[in-house]
Amino acid sequence: MISIHGPAVSKVDRLDPRYINLLSANRRLAKKDATLWGAAAAKEAENRLNWIDLASTSRDLLPELDSLHARFRDFTRVVLCGMGGSSLAPEVIASTFGKELFVLDSTDPDYVGRSFAGDLASTVVVVSSKSGSTIETSSQLALFEDQFTKANLMPKNHIVIVTDPGSPLDAASRAKGYTVVNADPQVGGRFSALTAFGLVPSALLGIDISVLLDSAADAREILENENSLAVDLAYLISFCAGQYCAFTDAESGMIGLADWIEQLIAESTGKDGAGRLPVVTESTTAPVAGDALNISFSGKGELVVQGELGEHFLLWEWITALVGYALQIDPFNQPNVTEAKLKTAALLANWVSNPPVPVPNFVEGSVQIFAAAASVQAALLTVIDHVPDDGYISIMAYLDRKDDEELAQLRSILATKSGRPVTFGWGPRFLHSTGQFHKGGQQNGVFLQITGANRNDIDIPGKSFSFGTLIQAQALGDGQTLTERNRLVVRLHLTNRENGISEILSAAREII
């Protein structure tokens, strides 16, 4: 059963008119009142509220999921191609239940190469895309179709598609004879943990889906209650926390939950110059800096929220909807996500005939510096010196999140050195998460972009560009979008990843 404790709970003032207003909003949310977020948001909200009922409605999927598991029970490897809500929920489900799932949520060639390095004959690939037009996912699908064909395997015997009914991917996949599972089209991507997007990969891993749905059903009863914990938490996040909330899932047994919440809250609330920015930390004692509310899921801390995974999914979706109401933000749209996509497409179109040869301002060791700074340490100091007193630093690493994971240490180092909140995101997956907040939330971020030379590039079948070119265009396209908003973007490019990461970490640690 969900419970909360910690010193922060004492800040909840149930006599505050804002709290009483949230209680009213909670009752309306339970009834799926689409007018809760204002007239302008009502039309979209009307088609985005079925997540409230998923604990019961997703049970209709159980026979189909049982059949799917039976069909692929002899397959020993599951790969998931998806971005944002399509990948983060299955990843935390797999880790919580002790299952191995390879999540391909990147276009970095070094990371992409890992996805088909195993035995393809015993591999089932789930391709998840709500719209069916996401460039990352469509490129990954083309790659696996090509890989299975080259291995003399029939792609339709190894690929499962999860998408909305009637999407371009739905029609094309059925025409090819693929197994297709449709998700509820009246649930947005980041609220889709308990739809087919979260449940199909879980079923293929042999996870008992009913356990997740049972715990979510228990949460539904608690959240609808007049003394709903969701109201307490929404009140703390909306009116006591300020711009930042720190989340850690360390020692909770649910590794990845903080990343899923980061995507949910940042993309849902980061718009109209407002929002709440989650900072995912390594532990409850890791430096966060700034005025962030610290939230964990086990042990002791400023605010501890405990419950089963299915309960957490519904709880944080519920909280996010209430925070959107409190901040007068539509939590179901993502108006700025397409900006970087358009920049990427424009760059790719231009590069077909005019490939870029970037010239750095300076070079130190294995690091090319694209900024007015003559050393790596000077570049890092530029970032620190330019962060506003109420602002944050965002590290955006367009690298391999397995081989290059050591770079994530930079988050806590810069938090300590700068005295400000620091987020860390692997590109391009953060574009479907905090990327919306970067452009639509409070305009007080500074951005450190880290790219790297690829060990081996991989062509995208049917395209005139490779994965290496695609991730470069995604990085530069997002950088241009931020620069056009007058945000500081410093890019460091690693000509040798291992050496370059070591040099960046060393330079950061030596900052006084």
C-alpha positions, 0 to 999 in steps of 0.5 A: 500500500502506498505510504509517504513519510519524512520531514517534508510531509509537515509542510502540507497545509490542509487549511491552505485554500490552494490545498482545498482547491486541489481536493476539488480538482482530485474529485474532478480528476477521478471523474475524468473531467476534461475541463479541469485544465481549462477550455483550451486544453479540454479537447485534447484532455478529452482524448487523453484520460483513459490512463485513469481506468487502465488498472481494469481496462488493460485486463482485456489484454491479458488473453492476447498477452498470454498468447504472445508469451506462449508463441515466443516462450522459446526466445531467450532475448527481448529487444525493445525499440522505443523512445520516451514513455514507450521504453522507460516504463518497460525498462523499470518493469524489467529491472523490478522483476529481475528480467533482462531487457535490451532497450534500444532508445538511442541512435548512437551507432556504438549502442545500436550495434549492441542490440543485434550482437546476440543470437538473432535466431532467439531474439524477439524485437518489440517496436513501440511507437504511438504515432508510428513516425518517430525517426529513431524507431522507424530507423531501428525497425528498418535495421532489424528487418535488414539484420533478420533478412541477412541472417536468413530469418523471416522478420515477421517471425521475430518482430512484434509491433505496438502502436495506436490503431490506424497509425501509419505503422499499424497499417504498414506492419499488418500488410507485412504480416507482423504481429501487431498489438494496439494500445489505447489511443486515448492514453498519451505516450508518457502516461502509457505504462499500463497500456500495451506499450508497457505490458507487451515487453513485460509479457514477453519476459514472462512477467505476471502482468496481473500483479502490476494491474492489481497494485494499480487497482489498489492505488486507484482506491487510495487516490480517489479517497478524500484524503488522497496522498496524491493531493498531499504530494501534488501540493508539496511539488506545486507550492513547496518545492519550487522549480526542482525536485530530486528523485532517487530510486537507489535501494528501492528495488525499482531501478529506472523509476526515477527516470520514468518519473523524470520523463513524465513530470518534465515533459508534462509540466515544462511549458508556458515558461513554467514547470517542475524539473526532476533531477535524477540522483545516484543516491539519497546523499548525492549532491543536488544543490539548489532548493530541490525537494528530495524524494526517494522510494525507500529508507529515510529522507526528506520525502519518502514515497513507498509502494509497489511498482503498479501503484507508483505508475498510477500515483505519479501519473495522478500527481502529474495531472494535479500539478498541471492543474495547480500550475495552470498547465496542460499536462497532455501536450508537448508543444516544443518537442517538434522543434528539435525534430524539424531542425534535425530533418533540415540538417539531414536534408542539407547534409546529403549534398553538403556533409559538415566538417565541424571546426572546433574553437580549441582542442585539448587532448581527446576533446574538441571544444566548440566554445570560446574556451581554450581548455576543457576546464575553461569550457566547464567554467563557462557553463558554471559561470553562466548559470543563473542564481535560480537556474540549472545545468543540463548535461546532454550526452549523445553517447553510448549509455553502457560503454560511456556510463562513467561520464554520468559522474559529471552530474554530481561533480558539477552540482557540487562545483556550481551550487546549482541543480544539474540534470544528466540525459543520454541523447537522443532519448532525453529529447522525449523527456526533459527536452520539452522542459528545456525549451518550454519550461523556465528559461534559466538553463545552461547546456553542456552538450557532449558528443563523440566519434563513433567506433563503428558507424551503421547505415540505416537501410533505405536512408541516405544517412547513417546512424552516426549522421542521424545522432550528429544531426539530432545533437546539432539540431537541438543545440541550434534550437536552444541557441535560438532561444538565447540559451548558452550551449557549450559542446565538447566532442570526444575524438576518443571516448574513453580518453575524452571522458577521463579528461572531462572528469579530471578537469571538472574535479580540479575546478576550485 
